[in-house]
Amino acid sequence: MESTMRTDKMTLTDYEIQNSLAKLDHFLLQLDENINWDRVKKTLEPLDPSRKNVAGRDSYEPLKMFKVMLLQSWYDLSDPEMEFYLNTNLLFMSFCRFSISESKPDHSTICRWRNRFAESGMFDLIFSGIMTELQELGLEIRQGKMVDATLVKAHARPNRKVVVETEPTGDDEQTAIPTYEASEVVVKESCDPDANWVKKGKVCTYGYKAHTMTDSNGIVVCVDVTSANVHDTVMFPDLIEKAQLSEGDTVYADKGYHSEQNKKILERRKLTDQIMHKRKRNEPENETIVNRNKSISKRRYVVERTFGSLKRSYGWSRTRYIGLPKTTFYLQMRCLAFNIKRAMKLISLSPV
């Protein structure tokens, strides 16, 4: 197998391309100029193949490949599509710091690097580092945290039943109009061992659940991914723990999170409880509680707006991959990509 040479040497053509791109007003150029990628590079050092004497097609710098994952998240690109654009799109090349004369990763290399990132368990550290960078640029993580969960359909499709017509043969009666006997057959399609079924309302979904906390600007503070049948309230303590909230902060959540345990968690951490009250069976309606629930509901629209953006533009409607580790990394990366773009917009709108 032909080895891939690693190089940071810029050719004259590369400088000319950078000078031409600098005249553009584009999000990627603004981001590349403002983020201190050296910090991110240092965080990713443990994944550097050169530290493990790995040669061949995977021998790329982790930062370059991490930027490839970000581009896939922003532009919803498959691995073959990403391979094509890395070889044809000068802006993408420049953002990832690939020289025009340098060989680019192919789709299989991109896939292997994604698996490497997913299996490393380093995402929370990377996420924290980039969020710190954004805060130093002027992003304010606002008081008031919204907790909610959303369903994400699995890439795999489970077994389904179809009706198959039986064609008459031999001595069976033949007619001009088909009157075949119908049989019900179970068609086995691809399956995902980590996905599961859940019924919400009248709709059944096979897949995963993304348990998320956002601030009042819609910035995602943290996210956990489970199979779809894990109840919302079970993941509430993990989100509170991971978010490391300051005393006095307010936590908003819908009725699905109402439990004495969750209330005690907020009380113990000195956080303001704004979880909607869920009436017990035969409990009389209380106007004060009804008004409180309405007030909380009006504040919670922010997390629903974030889910809408993630599903509409960042692939959260359906995962591209099979298995919890790959799906978790997929959703987390798209979440980080959303945060970066949302943060850059908020920073540009903030008063100087």
N, C-alpha and C positions, 0 to 999 in steps of 0.2 A: 504493500500500500504506500502510495506517495505521501511523504510527510509534508505537513503544512508549516511553513516558516513563520515564526512570530517576528513582527517588526513594528517599531514605532517610528521608523524613518519616513519622513515626508518627502515626496517628490515635488518637483517644481509644478507639475500639473495639479497636485493636491493643494498647494498654496493658492494657485490661480482659482481653483474651484471654491476654496474657502472664502477668498476675497469676493467672488461673485455672489456666493450665498449670503454673505454678510449684509448685502444690500436689501435682502428680503426682510419683511416683517412677518416672522413665522414663530409659532409657539415653540417648536423644537430648538430654534436658535436662541430664543430668549431663555429657555430652560437650561440649555447647555452653558450659557454664559453666566448664569446666576448660581447654579448648584455647584458646590465644591465636591466634584466627583472623586477627588483623591481620598476623601474620608470613606466614601462608599467602597472604593477600590481596596482600601486597607481592611475593611470589614470582610470583604470577599476573598482575601488572601488564602484562607484555608482551602478554598476550592480550586486554587491555581494548579493546573496540571503540571507545570514546570517544577513544582515542589515535590512531585511524586514521580518524576522522570517519565511522564506520559507523552508519547509522541503520536504523530498521525493526525487525523482529521479533527480530533477533539482538542488539539493543542492551541486553544485560543485563550486570551485573557478573560477571566470571569466577568470583569466590568463590561467588556464589549458584548458578551453574551447576555448579561443582565439587561443591557440597553436594548438588545434584540427582543427580549421578552416584553419590555415596556412598549416597544413599537407594535408588537403583535396585539397587545392589550388595547392600545389607543385606536388602532386601525382594524381590529378584528380580523387578523390575517392567519391563515393556516401555515404550517411549516413550509410546504412547497411555494405558497404565495410569498412568504417571507424570504425564501431563498431567491426568488425571482427579483424582488425589489431591492435586496441587498446588492445585486449585480447590475441593476439598472437605474436606481433612484439615488442621485448624488446627495440629496439631503439626508437620506437614511444612512448612506455611507459615512458622511461627515459626522452625524450624530453619534454613531457607534465607533468612530475613529478608525475606520478601515481605509487604508490607502487604496487608490483606484487600481494600483498594480498588485495589490495583495489578494491572495485567494480568499474567498468568502466561505463561510460555513454552508454546507448543503442542508437539505431538510432533515436528513437522518442525524446529522450532528446537532442541529437545533433541538431535536427531540431528546437526544441523549443528555444535553445540557439541562433541559427542563427537568428531566428525571433527577439529575444531580442536584439541582437547586431544591427540588421537592423533598429529596431524601436527606438533605443536609440538616434540616431542622433549624436553619438560620434565618428564616423569614422574619420573625418578630424582631430580631436584632437589626436587620436591614431596614425594616419598616420604621423602627424607632429612630434610626440614624437619619433617614431621609426626612421624616417628619420634623426632627430637630433642625435640619437644614432649612426647611420651609418656614419654621418659626423664627429662625434668625433672619430670614428675608422679610419678615413682617406678618406672617400668618399668626392669628390669635385663635387658640383653641378656646372656644366660648364656653361659659358656664351654662349648665343645663344639658344633661345627657339623655338621649332618647334610646331606649332599648327595644328591639323588635327582631323578628325573624321572618325570613321569606323562603319559599320553596323554590328549588332549582331542579328542573327535570334532568334525569340521568341521560347520558349519551346512549346507553344500551336500552333496548326495548324488551320488556319481559314477554312471557308467553301470552298469546292471545287466541281467542276462539274465532274461527271463520266458518262460514257455511259453504260447503262444496257440493256441487250437483253431481249425481251419479249417472253416467251415460248408460242407456240400455244396451245390453249385448246378448248374443245368442238368440234364444227363443223369446226374449222379452218383447213386449208389444212395441212396435214402431209406429209413431204418428207423425203427421206433418208439423204439428206444433210441439216443441219440446216440453215434456212433462216429467223431467228427471226428478228422481227422489233426492231430497236434500239430506246431507249428513253434516254433523257438526264435528270439526276437526280442530285439535289444539296445535297451533303453529308455534314451534319453538324458535325464538329469535335470540339475539345476543343478550347476555345477562350480566349484571354487575353485582358481584358478591357483597359489596358494601352499601349498595342502595337499598331502599325499602319503600313500601307503600304507606301512604297516609291519606285519609279522607278528610277534606275540609269543606264543610257545607255539603253539597251534593257532588263535588268533584274529587275524584281519586287521582293522586299523583304518585308516580314512581320516581324516586330520586333522592335528593339531599336537602338539607335545611341549613341556611346561612344565618347564624345568630350574630346580630350586629349591634354595636353601639355607635351612635353619631353625636356630634355636638350640635348646638343650635344653628350652626351654619351649614349643616349637612356633611361636614367632614367626618369620615369614618375613623373612630378612635381605636376600635379593635373588632375582630371578627373571628368566630369559631365555626367550624363546619362539621355537621353530623349527618347520619342518615335521616331521612325525612320523618321517621316515626318517633324521633326523640322529642319529648315535650318541651315547649319553650321555657317553662319555669325551671327545668332541670339545669339549664345552662346559665341561668342568671348569676349564680355565685361566681362562676368562672369569668364571666365578662366583667363583673365588678372588680375581681381580683386582678385581672390583666390590665384594666384601664388605669389603675393606681390614681383614683380620683382624690382631689383635695377635700378636706373637711368643709362642710357647708355647701358643697355642690348639690345640685338637684337632679334626681333620676326620675325620668318619666317612662311609664310603661303601660301597656293595655291590660285588660282583665286576665289575659292568659298567664300573667306573672304574679297574680294575686295569691299570696300564701303567707302564713305567719312566719315561716322560715325566712323568706325574702325580706319581709318587713324588719325582722330582727337583724338581718345582715346590714341593712341600711342604717338602722339605729346604732348598731355597734361601731360602724365606721363613721358615724356622725354625718351622714348624708341625708338630705331632705327627701322624704318619701312622697313621690307623686305617682304611685301605682294606682291605676283605676280599681275601684272596689267591685268585686264580683259577688252578687247577692247569693246567699245560700238558699236552698230550697225552703219554701214557705216563709222566707224572711220578708217582712213588709217593706214596701218601697219608701225610701227616705229622701225627701226633697233636697236636703243638704248634700247627701251623697251623690244624687243625680246631677246636681249643679257642679259638684267637684269633678265628677267624671267628664262632664261636658267641657269644663275648663282645661282639663288635662288633654282631652282629645284634640282641642284646638292647637295645642303646642306640639303635638306629636306628628303633625303633617310633614315636618321636615324629614323624618326618617323615611316616610312613604315616598317623598320626592326623590330621595337618594336611591331608594330601591328602583323607582321608575327609570332613573338615568342609567343605573347599572344594568337593568334588564333590556332597556331600549338600545343602548349604545356600547355596552361593555360585556355582552355575552352571558349575563347572569340568568337568562331565561332557560338555557340548557347548557350543561357542561359539554365540552368537547372530548372529555377523557373518561376512562373507566377506572374505578377504584377511589377510595377516600383520599390517599396521599396526593395523587395527581389532581383530583378535583379540588382539594383544599388549596393547593398551590395555584391552580388556575383561577379560582375565585379571589384568593388573596392578592395575586398580581394585578388582576383587573381592578380590585378595590384600591390598591396603591396608585395605579395609573389614574383612576378617577380622582383620588385625593390630590395628586400633583396638579392636574389640570384645573380642578376646582380651586385649589390654593392659589395658583398663579393668577386666576381671574380675580379672587378676593383681594390679593395683594395689590393688583393693578387698580382696583376700585377704592382702596383705602386711602384716606387723606394723608398727605405728606406732612 
